[in-house]
Amino acid sequence: MILVVDSGSTKTDWIAVDKKGETLFSTQTLGLNPQVLSSAILKERIINNFDLYQNRKQVTHLYFYGAGCGVDSPQRRIRRVFDEIFINSEIVIKEDTFAAVYAASDKGEKSIICILGTGSNCTYFDGLNIEQRVTSLGYILMDEASGNFYGKQLIRSYYFKTMPEDLAKEFEQEYDLSPDTVKENIYRRENPNTYLASFSKFLIKHKKNKLFQDIIQKGLDRFINHQILQFQNAKEIPIHFIGSVSFYLKDEIKKALKLKGLVMGRIVQRPIDELVKYHKNLIEGT
């Protein structure tokens, strides 16, 4: 049994296929970002899933593409967890950027691949290899135009009282915005990035509001300037986007790219399906 896994900070998609490439089962767990979660929590989220626990000894190959796996220490942490659970499996762990490339790019196509989900990232694909020039330092210092970035802007807007009164009242009704709750989730609980990203749904729901349009545009401008335009040939190749924020803000992204002379390529909301196709092709080629 082969497990193909695409993991963000919010959720993780798992699909199991046999040696012929036929799907055996698919399931979902909470996110497995080893940069923000302890080994105990990572393990708990996996073994509490019935399908994964029941089939753990049948897994021979596990291909894990995850947020937070671009740095050695977190990668080693989650590998130790997998080694304890999937005891008969060969394990390959790669950063989620690789999943984005495999899901969005045609074979041999030069392109720039952007992830806009709970977090954000950007890489260049030359048709064979990827090049990532900016090392992500996570949700506090980076992650521009991501769900958690926009969540922070909404909370700031609410507390600085720049949010229109009618939206502020609706915001209060949908979320617990008490200072104690906000600070508890950001500074004491696990997955603060996921907590912040949960507020971005409100931004997307009301994205036609002038203030929210300004917040969206500024976030995209920062992402384009700091990430996409670092590549000299950015205006000559397609720019693909992966993730839920990309999907729901596709019109705004297209407009922001056009203003910079850039061309939007494909938008892939859920990369796991294309990722499985990639691995099925590898199986058929062996």
Summary of the structure (lengths in Angstrom):
residues: 286
radius of gyration: 19.4
end to end distance: 15.6
largest distance: 61.0
contacts: 950
relative contact order: 0.14
helix: 48%
strand: 20%
